[in-house]
C-alpha cells in the first residue's frame, strides 16, 4: 500500500485537521472530529445535514458552507458515522427551523442516520438518495445505491434552504431532485482502504468493472476495457433508459472522477457523453466535471444526469461557498 | 494502459472539446484547438498568456478567465506547444497593452515561448518560473524546473493585471512572486503517456521518487516509502532551506496532488506541512489544496510555499473566475 499517511487509524483525524486549517473561514470541526459544520449558521434556516464514510472526499465535508450543507459527519473510511455522532451534528446546527438529513442509500448509513434522527429529538426529516441505475440492489444496499447524485441533491436543496423554505418543502424538493437524477459508474482500477492494506478487489490489466459502486463493490459485470465512447454510451444509455427524459429536455451532466482518473480524461468523457445525450434530443445546459464523489484513488468515473426545469436550474446556479464548490 | 480514451492521438482534442463545452461561459477555443482564450477580453489590460504540454490539467486552460490568464496554449501530452501556436494566442488576446508570457522552466517550453514572443511582433515580455528546489538542473531543464508555483505566479499576476498595471510592472511582480515561491514533489507511482502506452518510469512497491518532476522525470533520489510526516518534513525543510523565509513570515501553503492521490491524503499533508512550517516560526495564512498541477494519474504530491506580504496576499485573495479556481 502506497499512501501519504502516517498510520491507518490516524488518517481521518489528521486529514480533517488539515481540512479545518485550510478552510477555517468556512467551517469548524466538532469535538473529537465528530462533524464539520458551517462556521456561521443562518438563524431560521432549515439545517441540512449529511455524511457517511470517509474516502469519498470532497463529499461531504467539502460541501459544507453557505448554499449547501450545514454539517457533515464523516465516518472512518467507507464506514458509516455513528448515530450519536450524527445526532450531535443535527443538534449543533438546528437553529429552530428543523433539519433535513440527506443520506446515500447504503444500509449502514440509512440505519444510523434514521436512528440519529430519532435521537436528535427535534423536527427532523430524512431523504434517501438512490440514483445509481447500475444494480437493483447491491452488497451494501437494499434497493439502488446512492452515489454521485447526492451532490446534486445537496446543492439544489441547499440553495432552496438558503431562500428560507420550510422543512416540508425542502423534503419534497429533495425527493424531486432524487427522482430526476440518475448515475452509473465504471472502475478501471480498485482502491485500497488503509486499514485493510490491500486492494478491495482485483481487475486484470485489460478489465473494467461496469456499474461499480463507490466503495468498489461489484456492478453489473466485469468486461474487457473499451473505448471512452463505448463506455460513455453504456453509462448514458443506461441512465436514459431509466430516467426517460423527454426529447428536448434540459439536463445537468456531471462527470465525476473516482479519484485516480485525471481531468484530461474526465473532460474527454464530457465530450462523449454530451454527444450521446444530444443524439437523444437532450440538451446539456449545465456541467460539472471533476473528482467530487470519489473512492479513494480508484480509477474510473461516473456519469450523473439530472433533468432540469427552470426552478432546478436557478437553484443549481445559485451562489455556493464551500471548500469544493464555489460559484455565483 | 487503462484510460478513458478513444485513441492516443485524439485525447487532447477531444478533451479540449469537452472542456470548451463545459465552460462555454468562460472560455472559447481557438481554431484547430490551438489555444483556449477568455470569452470576453478586457480592453486596455495587459494580456497574460501561458501554456505547455497537456497532461497537467487543470493547468493551464483551467486558469483562463477573469483574474488570471487571457490565453493558454496546450501542446500534446508533455510536449511543448509550437511557436506559431503560441504567437497566434498572443496576437489573439493582445488588446494593445502588451502581453506577459508565463513559462515553466523546461527547455522546450522556454525555446518555443521565446520564439513565439518574437513572432508575435508586439510588446511582449516573458517570465520564466523555476520554483522547484529538488534539483539544480534536470533532464529537460537548464536550471531549476518550473512546477506548481506557476499557478501562484499566474494567480497573483493575473489579479494585478486586472487592476490595470503596466506590462513592465507585471513583469517585475512576476519575478518577485517567482523569487518568493519554492516547490518540491514526491511520486509514489509513475504515469503513462497515452502515446507511449507504458509507464514513464518504474517504482518498486515500497519505493518513492523524492523530488520528482511533473513529467515523472527523476528527482533527488529513489528511496523507501516513508510516513507522510517524514515526507512532508523533507519537502518543507528543502523549501525553507532555499527560500530562507524569516521567522514570523506569512506564507501560502499549496499542497498539490499529481492526479492519482486522493484529497483525504492531500489534506493530511496540509496538516503535516503546516505543523512543520509553524515549528520554523512561519504562519500559514493562505491555503490551496487539490490536484491543480498534475502529471496525468501519477500518485504523489508537491508542496509549494510562497512567502507573502500584504500586497501579495491581497492579490491572492482578489476575485478569480476560471474553470479550476473561482473565488472572491
Interface residues (C-beta under 8 A of the other chain):
Chain A: X2 X3 X4 X5 X6 X7 X11 X12 X14 X15 X16 X17 X18 X19 X21 X22 X23 X54 X55 X57 X58 X62 X77 X188 X189 X205 X206 X208 X225 X227 X228 X229 X231 X259 X260 X261 X262 X263 X264 X265 X266 X267 X268 X269 X270 X271 X272 X274 X284 X287 X289 X291 X294 X296 X297 X299 X300 X301 X326 X327
Chain B: X2 X3 X4 X5 X6 X7 X11 X12 X14 X15 X16 X17 X18 X19 X21 X22 X23 X54 X55 X57 X58 X62 X77 X188 X189 X205 X206 X208 X225 X227 X228 X229 X231 X259 X260 X261 X262 X263 X264 X265 X266 X267 X268 X269 X270 X271 X272 X274 X284 X287 X289 X291 X294 X296 X297 X299 X300 X301 X326 X327
